[in-house]
Amino acid sequence: MGHVLQLRTATPQDRDWIHELRHRVYAEELGQHPVDPSGRLSDGLDGENVYLVAARGETRIGFVSLTPPWVGRYGLDKYLTREELPVLTEEAPFEIRVLTVEERWRSTAAAPLLMYAALRWVAARGGRRVVAMGRTELLDMYLATGLRPVGRTVRSGAVSFEVLSGSVAELTRTVGERHGRTLERLRAGLDWRLDVPFAPRADGCEHGGAFFSAIGTDFRTLPRRHEVVPADVLDAWFPPSPDVRAVLSEDPGWAARTSPPTGAEGLLAEIAGVRGLPVDSLAVGAGSSDLIFRAFGRWLTPTSRVLLLDPSYGEYAHVTERVIGCRVDRLRLRREDGWVLDPARLAAATRSGRYDLVVVVNPNNPTGRHAPADALRAVIAATPARTRWWIDEAYLGYVDPADSLAGLASVDPRVVVCTSLSKMYALSGMRAAYLVADPETAAELRRWTPPWPVSLPAQLAAVTALRDPVYYAERWARTAVLRRELAAGLLDLDGFASVDEGVSNFLTVTLRRGGPSAARLVGECRRHDVYLRDLSPMSPSYEGRTFRVAVRDRVENARIVAACRSALEALETETVAPVAAGGRGAL
């Protein structure tokens, strides 16, 4: 691999070379900084930045520096105040700094590939915006990548820079459209050692469910399902109730070949009876995603303004931002608050009425935290009539099905409650969900629902499941016991900073700073056929260190703990803290 271009995270062994190259370029060559007798250049961000390095064998070619928002300060702070550059405070961007290449390699693809690697690294940590300083004489090159000036120019020594910014989504799209073929050609000659896939997902929303790649999506090797632990998706660990299994097995040929009731009338009636809701306030769909796409597509346009929790279920950001193109703001949940939603902060963000839609997942996924219905009811009551509220209660059964806003939604035109039957009733493969809204809103959505929205097996299973509350209540209670046992097992491992249970059928685990990334640990666990969910792309709040684990049965939970132990041991020898090689230069 000596002649193959390698892209990797910097190691402590790269430190002296980075300091020395920075001095040669930014002090001796460009005159941005005074020449230092030591021949080295560093600054106050040393030890906090992340550096990506390009090399061919033992020959180092260049590097780029990244300052994540969780560092709390940026290189740009030395030149401009936060009032002069509000993007640093308002959007929690990642700063890309000091793209530096050895002179003899500057005509190669090293610099563009380092920039591309930086963009992919930022995206993998949930970054939504980047900022940079680009030398004025190279401005055209930066504009070609999709970066745009923010209207601020700074001067450092003999060099002037433009402050640039761009959204990660737009930059990724621009790079793909303009340079996709070139990147694919270069990819063949790369030794890509970063903990992020080389290419972004082409379309669709990233979910869990990678475990099916181990089973085989062509269904030719289904016995593999007994060897794989699918803890990267939140399917129930228990089977559907015995009555559900009986009704599905009674005459599967008939259920497969027969058209279901056109409007799922029996399912609607069962939901209404069990939940104590007017039947005309209900609409059903093939899972909650079906309802989200159908409703949001009717209500929202690119001019709509939407508020989402951050972090929260990724489908909502996908539909509002990537599919519809809404203006999306985020209410950041904070690690220091235990990821709990503060009703006062939510009220302050929504009382002006500037949002067309506010989405609250409760209990939240992936934080696992629950906000009492009374607290949310008070916040909703204080907002103007123009703001619609979408409350996702997919996991409410793990708390208390009675602590629902469904009753409010059935009479208040501003409120819609969406509930999946998949996770709580062990019917993920069936795809069944419903929403509750005032009769006029529900009727509108039913008009835009195609016939036979829920298959006959799914209708049979859902109706039967709703008629067996005792079985499911026992399974939900057992889930809490298994969750506590799994959390205790993971807490015994050396390498985790925290294990957060929440209230649902999953927990989140955060690795220690300076240890392996969540992506690396998740990848290592797959060697043991244990699939976990890296939460890094979902939000920068997770700092690339947090993964989610679905609760499984006791045997599979033991396998999860064992796989994590083995992964930590395997990664320990190759994990290094971020190299202390910051500096005063810029792109």
Secondary structure per residue as TSV (DSSP state, phi and psi in degrees):
chain	resnum	aa	ss	phi	psi
A	1	M	-	360.0	9.3
A	2	G	T	-62.6	-28.6
A	3	H	T	-100.4	2.5
A	4	V	S	-91.4	136.3
A	5	L	E	-69.9	125.0
A	6	Q	E	-107.2	134.6
A	7	L	E	-118.6	124.9
A	8	R	E	-152.9	169.4
A	9	T	E	-77.7	142.1
A	10	A	-	-64.9	150.9
A	11	T	-	-115.1	167.4
A	12	P	G	-57.4	-27.5
A	13	Q	G	-68.7	-16.2
A	14	D	G	-85.6	-8.5
A	15	R	H	-59.2	-52.0
A	16	D	H	-61.7	-41.9
A	17	W	H	-62.8	-42.0
A	18	I	H	-62.7	-46.5
A	19	H	H	-61.4	-40.7
A	20	E	H	-71.6	-42.8
A	21	L	H	-64.5	-38.2
A	22	R	H	-62.0	-40.7
A	23	H	I	-66.2	-43.8
A	24	R	I	-60.1	-40.8
A	25	V	I	-82.1	-50.8
A	26	Y	I	-90.6	-17.9
A	27	A	I	-101.8	-56.5
A	28	E	I	-77.3	-43.0
A	29	E	I	-83.5	-48.7
A	30	L	S	-98.2	-18.2
A	31	G	-	70.0	24.1
A	32	Q	S	-72.2	-31.6
A	33	H	S	-131.2	156.7
A	34	P	-	-64.7	148.2
A	35	V	-	-66.4	133.8
A	36	D	-	-107.1	132.0
A	37	P	T	-56.0	-26.5
A	38	S	T	-73.6	-16.8
A	39	G	S	71.0	22.3
A	40	R	-	-128.0	152.6
A	41	L	-	-136.7	123.8
A	42	S	-	-148.1	173.7
A	43	D	-	-152.5	-170.4
A	44	G	T	-68.3	-13.1
A	45	L	T	-89.6	2.6
A	46	D	T	-54.1	136.7
A	47	G	T	89.3	-10.2
A	48	E	T	-114.8	-26.3
A	49	N	S	-74.1	165.8
A	50	V	E	-114.5	139.5
A	51	Y	E	-122.8	133.0
A	52	L	E	-106.2	137.8
A	53	V	E	-122.1	140.3
A	54	A	E	-106.1	134.8
A	55	A	E	-149.8	157.5
A	56	R	E	-122.0	103.5
A	57	G	T	63.1	-125.2
A	58	E	T	-86.0	-5.4
A	59	T	E	-90.6	114.9
A	60	R	E	-82.5	136.1
A	61	I	E	-108.1	-44.3
A	62	G	E	-172.3	175.1
A	63	F	E	-152.2	165.0
A	64	V	E	-138.8	146.1
A	65	S	E	-108.4	143.6
A	66	L	E	-127.5	131.4
A	67	T	E	-113.2	106.8
A	68	P	-	-73.3	158.4
A	69	P	G	-65.4	-25.6
A	70	W	G	-72.4	-9.2
A	71	V	G	-65.3	-33.7
A	72	G	S	93.8	-7.3
A	73	R	-	-151.5	161.5
A	74	Y	-	-129.6	161.7
A	75	G	G	-61.5	-32.7
A	76	L	G	-64.4	-21.4
A	77	D	G	-61.5	-20.5
A	78	K	G	-74.9	-16.0
A	79	Y	T	-115.1	-30.8
A	80	L	S	-137.2	148.6
A	81	T	-	-80.0	164.8
A	82	R	T	-65.1	-29.2
A	83	E	T	-67.6	-35.7
A	84	E	T	-76.6	-24.6
A	85	L	-	-134.4	70.9
A	86	P	T	-63.0	-19.1
A	87	V	H	-57.0	-28.7
A	88	L	H	-67.2	-31.3
A	89	T	H	-92.9	-39.2
A	90	E	H	-80.1	-30.0
A	91	E	S	-120.4	4.4
A	92	A	-	44.2	58.9
A	93	P	-	-78.7	167.2
A	94	F	E	-95.8	135.8
A	95	E	E	-98.8	126.1
A	96	I	E	-99.2	123.7
A	97	R	E	-132.1	157.1
A	98	V	E	54.0	48.6
A	99	L	E	-65.5	112.3
A	100	T	E	-135.7	128.1
A	101	V	E	-130.3	138.8
A	102	E	-	-55.9	142.1
A	103	E	G	-55.1	-42.0
A	104	R	G	-69.7	-13.0
A	105	W	G	-108.3	7.9
A	106	R	T	-72.9	-18.5
A	107	S	T	-90.4	2.5
A	108	T	S	-93.8	-175.2
A	109	A	S	-84.6	7.5
A	110	A	H	-60.1	-48.2
A	111	A	H	-64.1	-49.6
A	112	P	H	-59.6	-37.3
A	113	L	H	-69.9	-35.0
A	114	L	H	-64.5	-40.9
A	115	M	H	-64.2	-41.7
A	116	Y	H	-64.2	-42.1
A	117	A	H	-61.4	-40.0
A	118	A	H	-62.2	-42.6
A	119	L	H	-63.2	-42.5
A	120	R	H	-67.3	-37.8
A	121	W	H	-63.9	-42.6
A	122	V	H	-63.5	-45.7
A	123	A	H	-60.5	-37.5
A	124	A	H	-70.1	-16.4
A	125	R	T	-103.0	18.4
A	126	G	T	79.3	11.0
A	127	G	-	-64.4	138.9
A	128	R	-	-114.8	-15.9
A	129	R	E	-147.8	145.3
A	130	V	E	-121.5	151.8
A	131	V	E	-127.3	155.5
A	132	A	E	-158.9	163.4
A	133	M	E	-114.2	120.8
A	134	G	E	-114.0	133.1
A	135	R	E	-56.9	134.1
A	136	T	G	-55.9	-39.9
A	137	E	G	-70.5	-13.5
A	138	L	G	-108.5	18.2
A	139	L	H	-58.2	-39.4
A	140	D	H	-59.3	-36.7
A	141	M	H	-63.8	-41.5
A	142	Y	H	-70.0	-38.5
A	143	L	H	-62.5	-33.4
A	144	A	H	-66.8	-22.8
A	145	T	H	-82.2	-12.8
A	146	G	T	106.4	-5.8
A	147	L	-	-69.5	149.3
A	148	R	E	-132.3	141.5
A	149	P	E	-64.7	145.5
A	150	V	E	-100.1	3.6
A	151	G	E	91.3	19.3
A	152	R	E	-127.0	128.9
A	153	T	E	-116.2	136.7
A	154	V	E	-125.6	154.5
A	155	R	E	-123.7	134.0
A	156	S	E	-133.0	110.1
A	157	G	T	61.7	-127.0
A	158	A	T	-91.0	7.0
A	159	V	E	-117.6	138.5
A	160	S	E	-111.9	146.1
A	161	F	E	-131.3	148.9
A	162	E	E	-99.1	135.6
A	163	V	E	-82.7	128.1
A	164	L	E	-122.0	155.5
A	165	S	E	-150.1	158.0
A	166	G	E	-168.1	150.5
A	167	S	E	-80.1	142.9
A	168	V	H	-61.5	-39.8
A	169	A	H	-63.3	-44.5
A	170	E	H	-69.3	-40.3
A	171	L	H	-63.5	-42.2
A	172	T	H	-62.4	-42.3
A	173	R	H	-65.8	-43.5
A	174	T	H	-62.7	-46.2
A	175	V	H	-61.8	-42.2
A	176	G	H	-63.6	-42.9
A	177	E	H	-69.6	-40.7
A	178	R	H	-88.7	-30.4
A	179	H	H	-130.8	13.6
A	180	G	H	-58.2	-44.9
A	181	R	H	-67.0	-40.2
A	182	T	H	-63.2	-42.4
A	183	L	H	-62.8	-40.6
A	184	E	H	-64.9	-36.5
A	185	R	H	-66.9	-43.2
A	186	L	H	-68.7	-28.6
A	187	R	H	-58.7	-33.3
A	188	A	T	-63.4	-25.3
A	189	G	T	-106.2	22.8
A	190	L	E	-110.2	143.4
A	191	D	E	-106.1	88.9
A	192	W	E	-85.2	108.3
A	193	R	-	-112.5	19.6
A	194	L	S	-86.0	157.0
A	195	D	S	-88.4	39.5
A	196	V	S	-143.6	140.7
A	197	P	-	-57.7	146.6
A	198	F	S	-61.0	-44.5
A	199	A	S	-106.7	141.6
A	200	P	-	-72.3	161.7
A	201	R	-	-62.0	132.5
A	202	A	-	-68.8	-43.0
A	203	D	S	-156.4	173.7
A	204	G	S	77.5	171.8
A	205	C	-	-97.8	137.3
A	206	E	-	-74.9	122.6
A	207	H	-	-122.1	178.7
A	208	G	S	-72.3	-169.2
A	209	G	-	102.6	9.0
A	210	A	T	-62.8	-19.2
A	211	F	H	-56.4	-27.5
A	212	F	H	-68.9	-21.1
A	213	S	H	-65.7	-29.0
A	214	A	H	-78.3	-32.6
A	215	I	H	-75.9	-40.4
A	216	G	-	113.4	108.1
A	217	T	T	-71.5	-9.0
A	218	D	T	-88.8	0.6
A	219	F	S	63.2	20.5
A	220	R	S	-87.0	-15.6
A	221	T	-	-128.0	48.2
A	222	L	G	-60.1	-28.2
A	223	P	G	-57.8	-18.9
A	224	R	G	-61.8	-18.6
A	225	R	G	-62.0	-23.9
A	226	H	G	-78.6	-14.1
A	227	E	T	-100.0	-15.7
A	228	V	-	-102.2	137.5
A	229	V	E	-100.6	107.0
A	230	P	E	-88.5	66.7
A	231	A	T	-93.2	13.2
A	232	D	T	-97.4	-1.3
A	233	V	S	-133.3	151.0
A	234	L	-	-94.4	39.3
A	235	D	-	-67.5	153.5
A	236	A	-	-64.3	145.6
A	237	W	S	-79.2	-17.4
A	238	F	S	-104.1	158.5
A	239	P	-	-79.5	167.2
A	240	P	-	-61.2	166.5
A	241	S	-	-60.5	156.7
A	242	P	H	-55.0	-36.2
A	243	D	H	-65.4	-37.3
A	244	V	H	-64.8	-45.9
A	245	R	H	-63.2	-34.1
A	246	A	H	-68.0	-44.1
A	247	V	H	-68.6	-31.0
A	248	L	H	-75.7	-28.7
A	249	S	H	-92.0	-10.5
A	250	E	H	-60.8	-48.0
A	251	D	S	-150.2	71.6
A	252	P	H	-61.9	-30.2
A	253	G	H	-62.8	-43.3
A	254	W	H	-65.1	-43.8
A	255	A	H	-64.4	-31.9
A	256	A	H	-76.3	-35.0
A	257	R	H	-97.7	-6.9
A	258	T	S	-102.3	134.5
A	259	S	-	-67.7	137.5
A	260	P	-	-78.6	170.9
A	261	P	-	-51.9	130.9
A	262	T	T	-55.5	-47.2
A	263	G	T	-107.2	19.0
A	264	A	-	53.5	43.2
A	265	E	H	-59.7	-41.8
A	266	G	H	-66.0	-38.2
A	267	L	H	-66.3	-42.6
A	268	L	H	-59.7	-43.6
A	269	A	H	-65.2	-38.1
A	270	E	H	-67.0	-43.5
A	271	I	H	-60.3	-46.1
A	272	A	H	-59.1	-42.4
A	273	G	H	-69.5	-43.9
A	274	V	H	-69.1	-39.7
A	275	R	H	-92.4	-6.4
A	276	G	T	67.3	44.0
A	277	L	-	-121.9	151.2
A	278	P	-	-65.4	134.5
A	279	V	G	-62.9	-28.4
A	280	D	G	-78.4	2.1
A	281	S	G	-98.9	7.8
A	282	L	E	-114.5	149.7
A	283	A	E	-142.9	143.4
A	284	V	E	-113.7	161.7
A	285	G	E	-154.6	170.4
A	286	A	S	-84.5	69.8
A	287	G	S	93.0	162.6
A	288	S	H	-66.7	-31.1
A	289	S	H	-61.0	-37.7
A	290	D	H	-58.5	-45.5
A	291	L	H	-68.9	-39.6
A	292	I	H	-60.7	-50.8
A	293	F	H	-62.1	-42.2
A	294	R	H	-67.3	-46.3
A	295	A	H	-72.1	-48.6
A	296	F	H	-64.6	-35.9
A	297	G	H	-63.4	-27.7
A	298	R	H	-81.7	-35.2
A	299	W	H	-94.1	-27.9
A	300	L	-	-113.6	153.3
A	301	T	-	-135.3	173.4
A	302	P	T	-59.7	-17.4
A	303	T	T	-89.3	-6.2
A	304	S	-	-71.9	148.5
A	305	R	E	-114.2	130.6
A	306	V	E	-128.1	142.1
A	307	L	E	-113.1	126.3
A	308	L	E	-118.7	153.8
A	309	L	E	-77.5	151.8
A	310	D	E	-138.6	115.5
A	311	P	S	-82.5	156.2
A	312	S	-	-162.7	178.7
A	313	Y	-	-53.7	123.6
A	314	G	H	-66.5	-20.3
A	315	E	H	-59.7	-33.7
A	316	Y	H	-69.8	-41.6
A	317	A	H	-66.1	-39.3
A	318	H	I	-61.1	-49.4
A	319	V	I	-67.2	-46.9
A	320	T	I	-72.5	-42.3
A	321	E	I	-86.8	-52.2
A	322	R	I	-86.2	-34.3
A	323	V	I	-87.6	-52.8
A	324	I	I	-90.2	-34.8
A	325	G	-	85.9	31.3
A	326	C	-	-69.1	165.0
A	327	R	E	-85.2	114.7
A	328	V	E	-113.8	127.6
A	329	D	E	-109.3	161.2
A	330	R	E	-130.1	136.2
A	331	L	E	-95.3	108.7
A	332	R	E	-76.8	121.3
A	333	L	-	-78.8	144.2
A	334	R	-	-114.9	136.3
A	335	R	G	-56.5	-41.3
A	336	E	G	-66.9	-17.8
A	337	D	G	-94.6	8.8
A	338	G	T	70.4	23.1
A	339	W	T	64.8	12.7
A	340	V	-	-77.8	137.0
A	341	L	-	-73.5	123.3
A	342	D	-	-89.7	111.3
A	343	P	H	-57.6	-32.2
A	344	A	H	-66.4	-40.8
A	345	R	H	-67.4	-39.5
A	346	L	H	-63.8	-41.9
A	347	A	H	-63.5	-42.6
A	348	A	H	-62.8	-34.5
A	349	A	H	-76.5	-23.8
A	350	T	H	-112.5	-12.7
A	351	R	T	-67.4	-20.8
A	352	S	T	-72.6	-20.0
A	353	G	-	81.2	16.0
A	354	R	-	-76.6	-11.2
A	355	Y	-	-98.3	137.8
A	356	D	S	-79.7	-31.2
A	357	L	E	-146.8	136.1
A	358	V	E	-120.1	129.5
A	359	V	E	-110.6	126.1
A	360	V	E	-127.6	118.2
A	361	V	E	-93.9	121.5
A	362	N	S	-145.7	110.1
A	363	P	S	-61.4	148.9
A	364	N	-	-78.3	143.8
A	365	N	T	-119.4	116.3
A	366	P	T	-109.9	6.4
A	367	T	T	-76.1	-24.7
A	368	G	-	76.5	11.7
A	369	R	-	-94.7	150.8
A	370	H	-	-122.5	136.2
A	371	A	-	-106.1	127.9
A	372	P	-	-57.3	143.9
A	373	A	H	-59.6	-37.8
A	374	D	H	-61.7	-38.3
A	375	A	H	-65.5	-42.7
A	376	L	H	-68.0	-37.4
A	377	R	H	-60.5	-39.1
A	378	A	H	-68.2	-39.2
A	379	V	H	-65.1	-44.9
A	380	I	H	-61.2	-41.9
A	381	A	H	-61.1	-27.1
A	382	A	T	-88.4	-1.5
A	383	T	S	-98.8	153.1
A	384	P	-	-64.4	160.2
A	385	A	T	-64.9	-24.2
A	386	R	T	-71.0	-18.7
A	387	T	-	-88.1	122.5
A	388	R	E	-93.4	142.2
A	389	W	E	-113.9	129.3
A	390	W	E	-112.4	114.4
A	391	I	E	-108.9	116.6
A	392	D	E	-96.7	112.9
A	393	E	-	-112.2	37.4
A	394	A	T	-58.0	-30.8
A	395	Y	T	-112.3	16.9
A	396	L	G	-64.8	-29.8
A	397	G	G	-58.8	-25.5
A	398	Y	G	-74.6	-12.0
A	399	V	T	-103.6	-72.2
A	400	D	-	-169.9	110.9
A	401	P	T	-55.6	-23.3
A	402	A	T	-75.7	-19.2
A	403	D	S	-86.8	58.6
A	404	S	-	-117.5	153.9
A	405	L	S	-96.5	13.6
A	406	A	H	-61.4	-39.3
A	407	G	H	-61.6	-42.0
A	408	L	H	-63.5	-42.2
A	409	A	H	-62.4	-31.3
A	410	S	T	-70.2	-15.1
A	411	V	T	-124.2	-13.8
A	412	D	-	-107.4	114.9
A	413	P	T	-61.8	-14.4
A	414	R	T	-84.6	-13.3
A	415	V	E	-119.5	135.1
A	416	V	E	-130.3	133.6
A	417	V	E	-113.2	129.3
A	418	C	E	-112.7	134.7
A	419	T	E	-136.3	122.9
A	420	S	E	-84.3	141.6
A	421	L	S	-94.0	-1.7
A	422	S	T	-70.1	-56.4
A	423	K	T	-75.3	-44.1
A	424	M	T	-72.4	-29.2
A	425	Y	T	-111.8	13.6
A	426	A	T	57.3	46.1
A	427	L	-	-126.1	29.3
A	428	S	T	-58.3	-37.4
A	429	G	T	-70.5	-17.7
A	430	M	T	-85.6	-31.4
A	431	R	-	64.7	84.6
A	432	A	-	-144.1	135.8
A	433	A	E	-157.0	166.7
A	434	Y	E	-145.8	160.7
A	435	L	E	-127.1	157.9
A	436	V	E	-120.5	129.7
A	437	A	-	-149.7	171.3
A	438	D	-	-62.8	154.8
A	439	P	H	-54.1	-37.4
A	440	E	H	-67.1	-44.4
A	441	T	H	-66.2	-43.0
A	442	A	H	-62.4	-40.4
A	443	A	H	-64.6	-39.4
A	444	E	H	-60.4	-44.6
A	445	L	H	-69.1	-34.5
A	446	R	H	-64.8	-34.9
A	447	R	H	-64.4	-31.1
A	448	W	T	-94.7	14.8
A	449	T	S	-99.1	127.6
A	450	P	-	-67.7	160.6
A	451	P	S	-64.0	154.7
A	452	W	S	55.1	52.4
A	453	P	-	-70.1	-23.2
A	454	V	S	-124.0	128.8
A	455	S	-	-62.8	162.9
A	456	L	H	-64.4	-46.5
A	457	P	H	-57.2	-38.1
A	458	A	H	-68.3	-40.5
A	459	Q	H	-64.6	-44.2
A	460	L	H	-59.6	-45.8
A	461	A	H	-66.5	-43.3
A	462	A	H	-66.8	-45.5
A	463	V	H	-60.9	-44.2
A	464	T	H	-66.8	-39.6
A	465	A	H	-62.5	-42.2
A	466	L	H	-64.7	-20.4
A	467	R	T	-88.8	4.3
A	468	D	-	-128.0	61.8
A	469	P	H	-65.9	-28.9
A	470	V	H	-65.5	-46.1
A	471	Y	H	-57.6	-47.3
A	472	Y	H	-72.5	-35.5
A	473	A	H	-60.9	-39.0
A	474	E	H	-67.0	-39.8
A	475	R	H	-66.7	-38.7
A	476	W	H	-66.5	-39.8
A	477	A	H	-65.8	-39.6
A	478	R	H	-64.8	-32.4
A	479	T	H	-60.3	-40.9
A	480	A	H	-63.1	-38.6
A	481	V	H	-64.9	-46.6
A	482	L	H	-63.6	-37.3
A	483	R	H	-62.3	-44.3
A	484	R	H	-63.7	-41.2
A	485	E	H	-64.4	-42.6
A	486	L	H	-64.0	-42.9
A	487	A	H	-60.6	-42.6
A	488	A	H	-63.3	-40.9
A	489	G	H	-63.9	-40.3
A	490	L	H	-71.6	-34.4
A	491	L	H	-65.5	-23.6
A	492	D	T	-73.7	-13.4
A	493	L	S	-84.1	141.8
A	494	D	T	-87.8	119.3
A	495	G	T	138.4	-14.5
A	496	F	E	-101.4	133.3
A	497	A	E	-79.7	-34.3
A	498	S	E	-159.3	154.1
A	499	V	E	-129.8	114.5
A	500	D	E	-107.1	119.2
A	501	E	-	-77.1	-46.0
A	502	G	-	68.2	-154.6
A	503	V	S	-123.4	0.1
A	504	S	S	-107.8	-153.3
A	505	N	S	-98.9	34.5
A	506	F	E	-155.9	167.0
A	507	L	E	-142.0	164.2
A	508	T	E	-119.4	143.9
A	509	V	E	-125.3	131.3
A	510	T	E	-114.9	128.5
A	511	L	E	-80.9	159.3
A	512	R	-	-70.3	148.4
A	513	R	T	-61.5	141.0
A	514	G	T	86.4	-7.6
A	515	G	S	-93.1	-166.6
A	516	P	-	-66.9	157.1
A	517	S	-	-76.1	162.3
A	518	A	H	-61.5	-37.4
A	519	A	H	-61.6	-40.6
A	520	R	H	-67.1	-43.5
A	521	L	H	-65.8	-42.7
A	522	V	H	-60.3	-43.0
A	523	G	H	-63.7	-39.4
A	524	E	H	-67.4	-37.7
A	525	C	H	-63.4	-28.6
A	526	R	H	-65.1	-23.1
A	527	R	T	-62.6	-20.9
A	528	H	T	-104.0	14.5
A	529	D	T	62.3	28.6
A	530	V	E	-112.0	121.2
A	531	Y	E	-109.6	121.2
A	532	L	-	-119.7	169.9
A	533	R	E	-112.4	114.5
A	534	D	E	-73.0	121.4
A	535	L	-	-90.5	-1.6
A	536	S	G	-53.6	-45.6
A	537	P	G	-67.0	-14.1
A	538	M	G	-76.9	-33.5
A	539	S	-	-163.5	139.6
A	540	P	G	-65.7	-16.7
A	541	S	G	-60.0	-23.7
A	542	Y	G	-84.4	-7.4
A	543	E	T	56.3	22.1
A	544	G	T	71.4	14.2
A	545	R	-	-118.6	1.7
A	546	T	E	-120.1	136.9
A	547	F	E	-130.7	159.4
A	548	R	E	-109.9	144.1
A	549	V	E	-127.9	122.5
A	550	A	E	-77.7	141.1
A	551	V	-	-70.7	129.8
A	552	R	-	-117.5	-169.4
A	553	D	-	-75.8	176.5
A	554	R	H	-62.0	-40.2
A	555	V	H	-65.5	-46.9
A	556	E	H	-70.0	-33.7
A	557	N	H	-61.6	-38.0
A	558	A	H	-63.9	-38.1
A	559	R	H	-66.0	-36.1
A	560	I	H	-62.7	-47.1
A	561	V	H	-62.2	-43.9
A	562	A	H	-64.0	-40.7
A	563	A	H	-65.4	-41.1
A	564	C	H	-63.6	-40.0
A	565	R	H	-62.2	-46.7
A	566	S	H	-64.6	-38.8
A	567	A	H	-65.4	-43.5
A	568	L	H	-61.8	-40.6
A	569	E	H	-66.3	-41.2
A	570	A	H	-68.0	-35.0
A	571	L	H	-84.5	-17.6
A	572	E	H	-59.0	-40.2
A	573	T	T	-73.1	-23.1
A	574	E	T	-107.2	-0.8
A	575	T	-	-86.6	132.8
A	576	V	-	-132.0	153.1
A	577	A	-	-69.6	156.5
A	578	P	-	-54.2	135.4
A	579	V	-	-66.8	135.7
A	580	A	-	-82.0	86.1
A	581	A	-	-143.4	39.2
A	582	G	-	-68.4	-176.7
A	583	G	-	-179.4	179.3
A	584	R	S	-98.0	1.6
A	585	G	-	-80.6	-169.9
A	586	A	-	-149.0	-178.7
A	587	L	-	-55.4	360.0
